[in-house]
Amino acid sequence: AAQQFASCFPVVRRCGVCELRVWRETPGGQRSVQVMEQINNIQVVPCTSSQYLKPFRVHYSQNGTKKTWDFMRTHDSVSVLIFNTTSHCFILVKQFRPAVYMCEWEKSKPLRAEDKDDGEADEKPEGHPDPPPASAGVTYELCAGLVDKPDLSLEEIARQEILEECGYDVPVTKLRKITTYRSGVGVTGSKQTMFYAEVSDENCVGEGGGEPQEGELIEVVKVPLHESMNFAYDESIPKTMGVIFSFVWFHGNMSPKYKISTNV
């Protein structure tokens, strides 16, 4: 199955999952594989402005009780479960997520004095531990993107993301809406609309990998259909809830079409 993608992607197979790495052109015309797990020069600074997030604090009364809640305003988004009918594999993306990485790093830091319970001994020396490996911030996800183009429909945005991130050209008419739901209800309350798209090797028109000028560095990943539910529930593989939900949806709705077993 991996050889079927050789014309589009360099393939690295790990534990049954094919990671389809991204080639980049260098200024001299050379082609090289970009590896996302090379992170250094980390600096954490205050965020005074952002085109993606805007923090707010709302005061309100509920049943006579005054309350306060902090939240972020952000864009809605789309995601796409992509199934390759030629190789019977799901197409996911793998990328480094700074928020995940910093969360893991914060958990490894010693407690500050103000965070400790009374009488708790300081068992760790002052200072921060070494940063974790970059792999601590890498996650497997559905192809997805922000709804930040008011002149495009959700389907058109989803189609654009499939092409940019995964290298498949899918007509808008081939996108099937699965559902719309709220994500991050405690922090952002934004909506995400999930689509389903079937592709074949004939739809592969590029390498994917995202838009370098936007700072994206994405690896395309193939998850074989027969291994998908084990992949979904393997807690050692960092993934989004969208991956788990969409795999369950596929097995509940599409398995009769492909005459597959839904047993894990």
Secondary structure, DSSP 8 states (H G I E B T S, - for coil): -GGGGTTT--EEEETTEEEE-EEEE-TTS-EEEE-S--------------SS-EEEEEEEEETTEEEEEEEEE---EEEEEEEETTTTEEEEEEEE-HHHHHHHHHHHS---GGGS-TT----S-SS------GGGGEEEE-EEEE---TTS-HHHHHHHHIIIII-B---GGG-EEEEEEEE-TTTT-EEEEEEEEEE-GGGB-S-----GGGT---EEEEEEGGGHHHHHH-TTS-B-HHHHHHHHHHHHHTHHHHT-----
